[in-house]
Amino acid sequence: MLVLMRVPNGDSELVQIIDAALADAARRAGEWLVCRPGCTPCCHGAFAINALDAARLQAGMETLRQTDPALADEIERRAKSWIEGHGGDFPGDPATGRLGESDEERQRFEEFANEAACPALDPATGRCDVYAARPMTCRVFGPPVRMEAGSGTAALGCCELCFAGATEAQIAACEMPVPHELEEKLLAELAPEGETVVAFALLR
């Protein structure tokens, strides 16, 4: 499994900046942003998380083991079940949870576990059981954020359920800025562990 990593001190600042940016984007978006507790399409399908996300999840689980061990056990059960169900097709090292970096492995990841529910998702409530420690991908999903579109260009992307009927100008007016430079700085403080998926980060 993943090596337990220390969360850099600056991660709390990163989380505060992201949460404030999300709140501001949601205020500007108003009814265009339909994200609500219990709306879970974005909680299905595997996605890569970096070492900083993994360290944050690990710290969140350690806290949960102290404050709510029964819930921590249930999350671990779901994570183990997820790995048992999808580990055979994992495009990387299933012993460590590290995703492969070859072109062939990256291509395989595009089709990997695309319908699988995140093990952090409570199937009864539709809520994230590690919400405070969730990865950056989860924190920025919904509002328009600028993403690489190839050839060094960037384009705005948002949840396909949000901004239905909005014009490009209306979408652009709700853009959520993401502090990539701060995230990269914090990542540099960690040993290069590569990328993984949520299920592996939830386990000891």
C-alpha positions in Angstrom: 0.0 0.0 0.0 1.0 3.7 -0.1 3.7 5.0 2.1 2.3 7.2 4.8 3.2 10.8 4.0 3.3 14.0 6.1 0.9 16.7 4.9 2.9 19.9 4.2 2.1 22.8 6.5 0.9 25.0 3.7 -1.8 22.5 2.6 -4.3 24.2 5.0 -3.7 27.5 3.2 -4.2 25.8 -0.1 -7.5 24.3 1.1 -8.7 27.7 2.5 -7.9 29.4 -0.8 -9.7 26.8 -2.8 -12.7 26.7 -0.5 -13.0 30.5 -0.6 -12.7 30.5 -4.4 -15.4 27.9 -4.7 -17.7 29.9 -2.4 -17.2 33.0 -4.5 -17.7 31.1 -7.8 -20.9 29.6 -6.4 -22.1 33.0 -5.4 -21.5 34.4 -8.9 -23.0 31.3 -10.6 -26.3 31.3 -8.5 -28.8 28.9 -10.0 -26.4 27.9 -12.9 -24.5 25.8 -10.4 -26.7 22.8 -9.5 -24.2 20.9 -7.3 -26.0 19.8 -4.1 -25.4 17.2 -1.4 -26.5 13.9 -2.7 -25.7 14.6 -6.4 -23.2 11.9 -7.1 -22.4 11.6 -10.8 -19.0 13.2 -10.2 -18.3 10.5 -7.4 -18.3 7.7 -10.0 -15.3 6.8 -12.1 -11.6 6.5 -11.2 -9.4 9.6 -11.5 -5.7 10.2 -10.7 -4.7 12.0 -7.5 -1.3 13.4 -6.7 0.9 12.8 -3.6 -0.5 15.9 -1.9 -4.1 14.6 -2.3 -3.0 11.2 -1.0 -1.3 12.7 2.0 -4.4 14.7 2.8 -6.6 11.7 2.6 -4.3 9.7 4.7 -4.3 12.4 7.4 -8.1 12.6 7.2 -8.4 8.9 7.7 -6.0 8.9 10.7 -8.2 11.6 12.3 -11.3 9.6 11.5 -9.8 6.5 13.1 -9.5 8.4 16.3 -12.9 10.2 16.2 -15.2 7.7 14.5 -13.4 4.3 14.2 -16.6 2.6 13.0 -16.9 4.9 10.1 -13.2 4.6 9.3 -13.6 0.8 9.3 -16.5 1.1 6.9 -14.6 3.3 4.5 -11.6 0.9 4.6 -14.0 -2.0 3.9 -15.3 -0.2 0.8 -11.8 0.7 -0.3 -10.6 -2.9 0.0 -13.7 -4.0 -1.9 -13.0 -1.5 -4.6 -9.4 -2.7 -5.0 -10.5 -6.3 -5.0 -13.0 -5.6 -7.8 -10.8 -3.4 -10.0 -7.2 -4.2 -8.9 -6.8 -6.9 -11.6 -7.2 -4.2 -14.3 -5.2 -1.5 -12.4 -2.9 0.2 -14.9 0.0 0.4 -12.5 1.4 -1.4 -9.4 -1.6 -2.9 -7.4 0.8 -3.6 -4.5 1.7 0.1 -4.0 -1.3 1.7 -5.7 1.0 3.8 -7.9 -0.3 4.4 -11.4 1.9 3.5 -14.3 3.4 6.3 -16.4 3.9 4.6 -19.7 1.8 5.6 -22.7 0.1 2.2 -22.7 -0.7 2.4 -19.0 -2.0 6.0 -19.3 -4.2 4.9 -22.2 -5.6 1.9 -20.2 -6.4 4.3 -17.3 -8.8 6.2 -19.7 -11.1 3.2 -19.6 -10.4 2.1 -16.0 -13.2 1.8 -13.5 -15.2 4.5 -15.2 -18.5 3.5 -13.6 -17.2 2.6 -10.2 -18.4 4.6 -7.2 -15.7 6.2 -5.1 -15.2 4.2 -1.9 -15.4 7.4 0.1 -19.0 7.9 -1.1 -21.7 6.9 1.4 -24.2 5.0 -0.8 -27.1 5.6 1.7 -26.7 9.4 1.9 -24.9 10.3 -1.3 -22.3 12.3 0.8 -18.6 12.1 0.9 -17.4 10.5 4.2 -14.0 12.2 3.9 -15.3 15.6 2.6 -12.9 17.7 4.6 -9.9 15.8 3.2 -11.1 15.3 -0.3 -8.7 15.7 -3.3 -8.4 18.9 -5.3 -10.2 17.4 -8.3 -13.3 17.1 -6.1 -12.9 20.6 -4.6 -12.9 22.3 -8.0 -15.5 20.2 -9.8 -18.7 22.0 -10.7 -17.8 25.7 -11.4 -15.9 26.6 -14.6 -12.1 26.0 -14.2 -9.4 26.5 -16.8 -8.0 23.2 -18.0 -5.3 22.3 -20.5 -6.8 21.7 -24.0 -3.7 20.6 -25.8 -1.1 22.5 -27.8 -0.4 24.6 -24.7 -3.8 26.2 -24.8 -6.4 26.2 -22.0 -10.2 26.1 -22.0 -12.9 26.5 -19.4 -14.6 23.3 -18.4 -17.4 22.7 -15.9 -19.7 19.9 -14.7 -22.0 18.8 -17.6 -25.0 19.1 -15.3 -24.3 22.8 -14.5 -24.7 26.0 -16.6 -27.4 24.4 -18.8 -28.4 27.1 -21.3 -25.7 29.5 -20.1 -23.8 31.5 -22.7 -20.0 31.4 -22.9 -19.8 34.8 -21.4 -22.0 33.8 -18.5 -19.9 30.7 -17.9 -16.7 32.8 -18.1 -18.0 35.2 -15.6 -18.2 32.4 -13.0 -14.6 31.1 -13.5 -13.0 29.6 -10.4 -9.3 30.4 -10.1 -7.1 27.6 -9.0 -3.7 28.2 -7.3 -1.7 25.7 -9.3 1.6 27.3 -8.3 1.0 26.9 -4.6 -0.1 23.3 -5.1 3.1 22.6 -7.2 5.2 24.2 -4.4 3.7 21.9 -1.8 4.0 18.8 -4.0 7.7 19.6 -4.3 8.0 19.2 -0.5 6.9 15.5 -0.8 9.0 12.6 -2.0 8.1 11.9 -5.6 5.5 9.2 -5.1 3.7 9.5 -8.4 -0.1 9.4 -8.8 -2.6 7.0 -7.4 -6.4 6.7 -6.9 -8.6 7.4 -3.9 -9.1 3.7 -2.9 -5.4 3.2 -2.2 -5.0 6.4 -0.3 -7.8 5.5 2.1 -6.0 2.5 3.5 -3.1 2.3 6.0 
